Structures are given as C-alpha cells and as structure tokens.
Amino acid sequence: MIADSPPTSKTRIDPPELEELTETAAGISKLNPPPNPSHFQFVREDWTLFRSLPTLGQKAGVSVDRLPGLVLKELVDNALDAVGHCEITQTDDGSFRIEDRGPGLPPGSVPDLFSIRRQLSSSKLLRLPTRGAMGNGLRVVAGAVLATAGALTVWTRGQRIELHPQDDGSTQADYAEAPHFTAGMRVEIRLGIDGADPMRWAWAAIEMAKGECVYTGKTSPHWYGPVAFFELCQAAGAHTVRELIEQFDGCTGAKAGTIARPFKGRAADSLSRNEALQLLLAARRHARPVPARRLGRIGPDLDPDAGYARAEGAFTHEFDCNGNGTGASIPFTVEAWATPGRDGLQVCVNRTPITGDVEAYHTSRDKTCLSVFGCGLSHALRVGREPLTLLVNITTPYMPITTDGKEPDLRLFLDAIAEASEKAARRAKRHRQKPGERPQTQRDIIKANLPAACAKASGNGAYRFSIRQLFYAVRPHIIDATGDEPAYDYFSQVVGDYESQQGSIEGMYRDPRGILYHPHTGEEIPLGTIEVENYRRPQWTFNKILYCEKEGFISILRESKWPERNDCALTTSKGQASRAVKDVLDLLGEDGEPLKFFCIHDADAAGTIIYQALQGETKARPGRKVTIINLGLEPAEAEEMGLAPEHVQSKGRRPVADYVPAEWKTWLQRNRYELNAMTTPQFIAWLDAKMRSHAGKVIPPVAVLAETLAENVADAIRERLTEQAIREAKIDERTAKAVADLAPKLRKVQRGLAARVKADLSRTPDRRWTSPVADVAAEMVADRGDE
C-alpha cells in the first residue's frame, strides 16, 4: 500500500540533500549578554518542524484548515502507487479509513515509516511518473497526528498496530493480533482538527487511478542532469555502481556491466562529480530516450460527458552550473477534460491533485479567454465565452517544485496545457448537442449572426461599415460556439455566398484590393466597393481592358507606354480577380462604348482557374455581362517559346480549368511556366503578338468627332478673347491698386482673424480653415463696392 518502502539491502537510497537539516540561529538572544563576546546559540533539527501545526503547515505547504485533506491524499497516493487501487470511507466516530487489497507491509517496519524523525529513505528519488515527489508524505501524516492529538492505527498481515508519534520524533507502537485481517492493508486515522471537504483530493486521486494505462518501465538516464545524477549516486550509499545502473531503462544485464566497467566494484557514493557525469553519459548512450506516449494516459472515460484532449511535450532541465554535460530531457503528457457550467481549474500531477492554488475565471477584458493564475501561471486560455471547468493532468517523471509542499512550477507546461485545454473546450461544446442534431458549422454560425452583426457594425444603420468590421462583430459568436479562431478569408467567402442568395448587404463595403489604370490620363484607381460605386468611365479613352494576375507587369506596361499605344486600360488584384474587379468589368460592359476584355496569367493550374473564374458564372454572378478573351500564357506556347518550366510540389490534386486539354491537365499537376520567365522585351513582344488581331485605336463616331471639334474651336476662341480682354482691361494693375487701398483694413482684420476662424469652425466643424478665411475675403471685397 505504501510507496515509502522500508529500508532493505537493495532499495535504500538516502539523498544527502534531503537528510535531516540543522538550522542554526546564531545570536537570536542578545538580552543581558555576558561580558565575553561569545554568542548564545539555539539549535533546532528539521524533524521538529513536523510536531506543531504552524510549522507542519509550512513543511506540508498548506494552511492548517487544509491539512486533513492533504493527510488523506498522502495516504491514498501511497496506496495507489503501491497497489493501483484503494477505498476511503469515514467512520461513525469521525475517523477516516483507507484500505487496499495489496500484500501489505511487514508489521515491524510500520512504526519507523510513520516516524517524523526517521531519515528520508525513499525510492522516489528515482524519477518516475508516479505520485509524490520527496518521500515526505508519511512524516506529514505522523506529524499531523502528533500536533492535533489524533489517533493512527494500521492493520497489516494479521496485526493491528496502534501508533503513537512522540515529541522526540519516534513513534511507539502497540501490537495486537488481528487474525481476520490477512490480506491487504488498512490505515485508520483521526485528527484533532476539522477540514473543509477533507476527502475531496483523495476521491479525485482514486477516480484518476482508473485510467487506461500507466507507465511500467524503469527510470531513464535521459531524465537526469549532471547535478541530480550526482546526488542520486551519493544517496545510493554503499550500493555498487552496477546495482545503481541496473535501476535504469535500457541499462540491465550485459549493458549494465559495460556501462559500469570503469567503476567496477566501487560504491555509488564514492564517485566524484566528474565520474558521475561520465557514468551518466555512458548510460545515455546505451539507453534510448523514452517518448512521451509511453508515460501512459488516463483517457476520455474519466468523464464521458466532458470534452477531452491530450498533448505531448518535453523540456530540458538542470544544466550543470559548470557547463559540463547536458541537461535532463523530461517528456510529459497533458490531458484535459472540459465541462461547461462554471469557471474553475483543477490541476493534477501524475494522477493526483496538486495542493497549490490555481484560480481560473473569465474577465471583462477578453470574454473569450479563461484567465489562469497560480503555480507559475499568469496566462489566458482561449476557450470561448461560456463558463467552463477544466481538469488538467500532467504525467511526467519529474515535476519542478517550488516549496516543501510540492507546489509545481507549471510554466514549463504552458503550451501543452493551452493546446489540450482549448481542444477539450471545443469538444465540450460538441458534447452539448442533442442526439441526432447536426453539428453547427462555422457557416451556420456566420449566417445566423449576420443581421445582428450588421446592425452592430453600422450603429443600427447610421454608418457604412467594412466587411472586416463585420468579421469582428461575428467573430466572438464563432469562438463562443466552437472554440475555434475563425479565418477571415473563409468568412469573406461565406458572406459572398450569402449575398448571392439574399442580395448585397446594405451599407457594407470591401476594402480595395486591386487597381484600374486609365491610359492617356495616367489615373490609377484603387478598386474597392466604394470606389466601384463612384466610378465613372472617361468617355472615348480606351476600347480594351487587360486583366493581369501579376501586379508587377502593370508597372512594366505603363513604363513602356503600352496602354497608350493600344488604348488599353489595365487592372489587377494580385492573383484571383476580386469582387470589385468583376464589378467594374460588368459596369464597363454596360457603358455602351465598344470594349474588349482580355486576361493573361501564368501557365499553371492556378492561372487557368484565374481565367475561368473571371469569365465563368458564379453564385454572385449567375450571368456574366462581358466576354473575357484568354490570351494565355498556355503550357504549349510556353514550351514552344523555350521558356524554362518549374517543378511544383502538391499535397493533393490541383484544380485545372475545363478548357485545358487532358494531357496538359496532368502535366500541370507537377509543373508550371511563369510569365516572369520571360524578359521584359520578350514579354512585351509576346503581348503585342497576342493583341495584333485585336488592334485598333479609339475613334469615336462622326457625331462625337464633330461635337468635340466644335467644342475645341469654341474653347480656343474663348481662351484668346479672355487673354485679350485681360490685357485691355489692365486687370493685374487694377488688382494691385485695389489690394494696396485695402491694406490698412486688411491689417486690422488680420489681428482678429484667428478668433474668427476658430469660432466659425466650432459652428461648422466639417469645413477646412481656408473656408472662413475665404468668407472674410469675400466680405471685404463686397464692402468695397464696385469701382
């Protein structure tokens, strides 16, 4: 039942770092010192801290009111480590009984095990994924009985043993025959203090012991750093080096002899630090690292109604301060169970609850996160908005602790805790669905929340809003329902499908993605929803428009005046044509002026789809209003041009446009030609050849030509007459004289101008400062009158 084994010739390992500590308080009492300078000293041994409640709580790492719960947990942990199962009950007189069906312990060893003064003798110095950390548990149990005037009785192997811990650190025992109790072991304990829900931790440990599988191997040399391994050698005492090495995974039999040969016949505690390091490195060379999956698992059956997830990891620990060797490589697994209901987090290590406090709660700052604090954690877990209780178990052969009370340092496990907890939270939400109910998808959630999100983003219709603002209004609902972080691109796709069925969302606009370049005017227009709504085609400026998936080629064509030579507008949106590009093409197609539409693209699978998507019908555009001419690049012509092909990696079958011949569809799965494979002269020559059959400059109808000619003649005459009138009227001279006449008044007005501008802008804040200045100027001129 008890993991703290009695000393034997094979298992006794006494670590010097955990031997009885001597605290020396020099100079504590300086009242009435004698004439000589000597100091009065008090000496207190470590074990004395276990015999009074305040200091016992310090050693145990819990407050006094939680001490009964810790005592019961320690007894249950020992039973579970030794046997794998046990029961705990409370008797009518308030005592607690822990019982198992294991082999029990020799009755003569029991008093020493429950002695607070005994040396720390434990197999737990060997790092294993088992409960406990220091072999200190039974000292806490005996100390609690002593400090509270309680009672402790053990039944084992036909003997009933009443134990009486003493102030001198020993434990007296009264033996009595118990012939009916021949199988298993029972510990009955009563403490002189009450605790809040004292069996909670013990019951949790018993439940977690019912998991799927546990680690059955030995400790691994990879789990020790040079310092820890040296201390282990020292604690092994007179045991030989080979006897110690045989305790390690992969180091038994002939391997143990090979590893220990340089230290044949020597006691383990005779090794120097450097010799211990050489022994450790030799053991590592012969032993494979133990992967995290071998450490065992509890599994989802612990709580079938909870969401469950598991993550693995490893951390490096305990580097030698002198830089010798390498640190310990510690594998671990994290299992998490999530249950909706209320906020909370219980952490267990190796299937037993920790006694350190860890708090978890949702905050108003980010309602989608569960903030966790304690045992080194000060982090947020993204689990959704709903209250959630998490149970986390870490299985590891070594848990760094920060106190005698075994408070773990959980920072090393944060990433795996977050991964397992967030997955478990998502799966918990799925558990809540009714039988036969179809799982709610992100698409369902987006569509269901769009109307409310539109109202929120627009201020109930008062303002326009972007699709990205709409995304952030819907995002919390997706995270709350699924626990998953939504993707903006997928959201945009769903919104596009929604609009094709329900019509455009009123007030929503899309940010610009792509440009439209006008030849001759040099105007470059960013293409977004608002820009397309306000777009007006310049009359009789171009009769062609070219879509190119490569934005860089737009600059090349502009620099060479290609758009002007061909009266061709240019547009791009870096890859697939955006909704705004398709909108502006449809708008141009309704204009009435002759216009041809062209597309160029890479000779790859994606390029062929760019053309097909630009031309083809979609849910948002059930009937295209324009016809797109595909100019290529196509694989066959690229091959004929002698361009260099590229090999591409693909995880699955890549979609290829329907127009592509079958033999090239297969080729495009693994190969491609890029437009960029052409030099600039080669590209322009290729494009000129493509456009040759579509050549033709813009020449408007005769009526437009005649009207334009008449307007140009009238403009030219108006310009000449205006220049003549200005010269004859001496406008410049008269203006200069009038300004000079107004100079005194102008200086007076300038002194109060800043106040006038400030007052005007406070009444009409949508104006610019130049507007009130212009108003003052107009008033001054009007007051002057006509001269």
Sequence and secondary structure as in RCSB ss.txt:
>XXXX:A:sequence
MIADSPPTSKTRIDPPELEELTETAAGISKLNPPPNPSHFQFVREDWTLFRSLPTLGQKAGVSVDRLPGLVLKEL
VDNALDAVGHCEITQTDDGSFRIEDRGPGLPPGSVPDLFSIRRQLSSSKLLRLPTRGAMGNGLRVVAGAVLATAG
ALTVWTRGQRIELHPQDDGSTQADYAEAPHFTAGMRVEIRLGIDGADPMRWAWAAIEMAKGECVYTGKTSPHWYG
PVAFFELCQAAGAHTVRELIEQFDGCTGAKAGTIARPFKGRAADSLSRNEALQLLLAARRHARPVPARRLGRIGP
DLDPDAGYARAEGAFTHEFDCNGNGTGASIPFTVEAWATPGRDGLQVCVNRTPITGDVEAYHTSRDKTCLSVFGC
GLSHALRVGREPLTLLVNITTPYMPITTDGKEPDLRLFLDAIAEASEKAARRAKRHRQKPGERPQTQRDIIKANL
PAACAKASGNGAYRFSIRQLFYAVRPHIIDATGDEPAYDYFSQVVGDYESQQGSIEGMYRDPRGILYHPHTGEEI
PLGTIEVENYRRPQWTFNKILYCEKEGFISILRESKWPERNDCALTTSKGQASRAVKDVLDLLGEDGEPLKFFCI
HDADAAGTIIYQALQGETKARPGRKVTIINLGLEPAEAEEMGLAPEHVQSKGRRPVADYVPAEWKTWLQRNRYEL
NAMTTPQFIAWLDAKMRSHAGKVIPPVAVLAETLAENVADAIRERLTEQAIREAKIDERTAKAVADLAPKLRKVQ
RGLAARVKADLSRTPDRRWTSPVADVAAEMVADRGDE
>XXXX:A:secstr
  SS    TTT    GGGS  EEEEEEEE SS  SS   EEEEEEGGGGGSSHHHHHHHHTS GGGHHHHHHHHH
HHHHHHHHS  EEEE TTS EEEEE S    GGGHHHHT TTS    GGGS  SSS SSS HHHHHHHHHHHTT 
EEEEEETTEEEEEEE TTS EEEEEEE TT  SSEEEEEE SS  SSTTHHHHHHHHHTTSSEE  S B GGG  
HHHHHHHHHHTTTSBHHHHHTTBTT  THHHHHHHGGGTT BGGG  HHHHHHHHHHHHHHS    GGGGEE  G
GG TTSEEEEEEEEEEE   TT  S  EEEEEEEEEEEEESS EEEEEETTEE  S  EEEE SS TTEEEEEET
TEEEEEE  SS EEEEEEEE S   BSSTT  B GGGGHHHHHHHHHHHHHHHHHHTS TT     HHHHHHHHH
HHHHHHHHTTTTS EEHHHHHHHHHHHHHHHH     HHHHHHHHHHHHHHH   TTEE    SEEE TTT  EE
E SHHHHHT    TTS SEEEEES HHHHHHHHHTTHHHHHTEEEEE SSS  HHHHHHHHHHHTSSS  EEEEE
  BSHHHHHHHHHHHS  SS SS SS EEEEE  HHHHHHHT   EE   SS     TTS HHHHHHTTTEEB G
GGS HHHHHHHHHHHHGGG       HHHHHHHHHHHHHHHHHHHHHHHHHHHHTHHHHHHHHHHHTHHHHHHHH
HTHHHHHHHHHHH TTS THHHHHHHHHHHHHHH   
